[in-house]
């Protein structure tokens, strides 16, 4: 797995993921808020499987 998520993209994914999970825990948005686990994990590991078929890479290449 080569990293394909970088910089601002990672930060936004982590923030949005945590916000969705927090809203789910407080029962503001219901159980659908737990979908925030997906952007949180992709932000933390730096790899997004949806980017592969689309050929998107937001991290800097070496």
C-alpha positions as CSV (number, residue, x, y, z in Angstrom):
1,X,0.0,0.0,0.0
2,X,1.6,3.2,-1.2
3,X,0.3,6.3,0.5
4,X,-2.0,8.3,-1.7
5,X,-3.5,10.8,0.9
6,X,-1.4,13.6,2.1
7,X,-1.3,17.0,3.8
8,X,-4.5,19.0,4.0
9,X,-6.5,16.0,2.8
10,X,-5.4,13.9,5.8
11,X,-6.1,16.7,8.3
12,X,-9.6,17.2,6.8
13,X,-10.4,13.5,6.9
14,X,-9.4,13.2,10.5
15,X,-11.3,16.3,11.6
16,X,-14.5,15.3,9.7
17,X,-14.2,11.7,10.9
18,X,-13.9,12.8,14.6
19,X,-16.8,15.3,14.2
20,X,-19.1,12.6,12.7
21,X,-18.2,10.1,15.4
22,X,-18.8,12.8,18.1
23,X,-22.2,13.6,16.6
24,X,-23.1,9.9,16.6
25,X,-22.0,9.5,20.2
26,X,-24.1,12.4,21.3
27,X,-27.0,11.0,19.3
28,X,-27.3,14.2,17.2
29,X,-27.1,12.4,13.8
30,X,-27.9,8.9,14.9
31,X,-25.9,5.8,14.1
32,X,-25.1,7.0,10.5
33,X,-22.5,9.3,12.2
34,X,-20.3,6.2,12.8
35,X,-19.5,6.3,9.1
36,X,-17.0,8.8,10.3
37,X,-14.7,5.8,11.1
38,X,-13.9,5.6,7.4
39,X,-12.4,9.0,6.8
40,X,-10.8,8.8,10.2
41,X,-9.0,5.6,9.4
42,X,-8.0,6.7,5.8
43,X,-6.6,9.9,7.2
44,X,-4.6,8.1,9.9
45,X,-3.1,5.5,7.6
46,X,-2.7,7.9,4.6
47,X,-4.2,5.5,2.1
48,X,-7.6,5.6,0.4
49,X,-8.8,2.6,-1.6
50,X,-11.3,4.8,-3.6
51,X,-8.4,6.9,-4.9
52,X,-6.8,3.8,-6.7
53,X,-9.3,3.3,-9.6
54,X,-9.6,7.1,-10.0
55,X,-5.8,7.5,-10.1
56,X,-5.9,10.3,-7.5
57,X,-2.9,11.0,-5.3
58,X,-2.9,14.0,-3.0
59,X,0.4,13.3,-1.3
60,X,3.8,14.6,-2.7
61,X,5.7,12.1,-4.7
62,X,9.4,11.4,-4.0
